[in-house]
Amino acid sequence: MKLAKRLQALMLGLAAVSAGIPAWAEPATTAAGTYRAATGGTGGPVPHQLNLQPPSTAIATEVYDLHNLMMIICLVIFVAVFGVMFYSILKHRKSLGHKAATFHESTAVEIAWTVVPFLIVIGMALPATRTVVGMKDTSNADITIKATGMQWKWGYDYLKGEGEGISFVSNLSTPRAQIGAPGVAPTEARGENYLMEVDNEVVVPVNKKIRIVTTANDVIHAWMIPAFAVKQDAIPGFVRDAWFKSQHTGVFRGNCAELCGKEHAFMPIVVRVVTAEEYTAWVEGKKKEMAALADDPNKTWTIDELKTKGEKVYTANCAVCHQASGKGVPGAFAALDGSAIVNGAKAEQIHVLLNGQKSGKFPSEMPAWKQLSDTDIAAVITYTRNNWSNKPAENIVQPAEVVAARNK
């Protein structure tokens, strides 16, 4: 018992020492500017970074401290074991006249090298278990957000708390000109947040418990923000959850952490943590924006109105695969310019947008786009039917037609 208490005391001491290692792992009262300066201001990994990202939550701080504690314990064990081994080899070698011992088993040694490692493992497991249990406690959340992974973007729905009812899709916003294409070099210099920037950020208030509910509508994805110590798989047909409570305002970046297909590298996650007042203002603005976009599906649009709106929808959601030119990517994504579906009956194209399409011609299947509004679907179809070289007989689709197809 005395040995166990001593080992526990030693490990607690090591934990206290390791907790002081990251100078930027400061309490919640620390100014946000100091934290952002420590992270390089980008909210993501910084050049020449050798350790974990600076933690922004209490759980992430515990994970960082555990990481340091385990490294110290492993280092102490390494030095002790190899120190004894090398000392024995050097000081008891045959050239110095030493002879091999002829003893048999020692009960005391057998007990020692079984009990001591067992106590060390228990001492390491106790604080780790406490942190894991804390990670899984998603109760009493202030705000609940559903994150839906899809190839290759994230959909967000604010389910509970301030902001309830807000819904949007978050796409990679890095210009395709910075990325290039197979066989085509980038034509623009890469920005500071290359492949880690989005058009719609997740916005949450500081010092509030945020529950993230994850799922997917196609393949397995994973929602990960290293600074929050959150990495949760998003599995089709299943609902998983995690939580975070950021102690600092700022921008925090992550990625899909599960290999999910060809564009896996192109679905980043960006969370902006703001003050309570800024969050309330964002909620009000976002709801007004959504109300303005919630067009009456019974309204009859002109072709010019649909084309203008459709171009924006296409640029935000379709151009990454089918390209701004509509030519697609040979062998990977179908071309819309001259497509038989685009130039055929509009009912077929509506069906493809709502339900997706499987084809053996291309490795990447067309996903369903039911998350888009009826007006957005009608607009983007009208845009593709009146752009490039396409000249179909049925060149306009009204939102009411999409509503009818969706309800079949």
Buried (B, 14 or more C-beta within 10 A) or exposed (E): EEEEEEBBEBBBEBBEEBBEBBEEBBEEEBEBEEBBEBBBBBBBEEEEEEEBBBBBBBBBBBBBBBBBBBBBBEEEEEEEEEEEEEEEEEEEEEEEEEEEEEEEEEEEEEEEEEEEEEBBEEBBEEBBEEBBEEBEEBEEBBBBBBBBBBBBBBBBBBBBBBBBEBEBBBBBBBBBBBBEBEEEEBEEEEEEBBBBBBBBBBBBBBBBBBBBBBBBBBBBBBBBBBBBBBBBBBBBEEEBBBBBBBBBBBBBBBBBBBEBBBBBBBBBBBBBBBEEEBBBEBBEEBBEEBEEEEBEBEEEBEBEBBBBBBBEBBBBBBBBBBBEEBBBBEEBBBBBBEBEBBBBEBEEBBBBBBBBBEEEEBEBBBBBBEBBBBBBBBBBBBBBBBBBEBEBEBBBBBBBBBBBBBEE
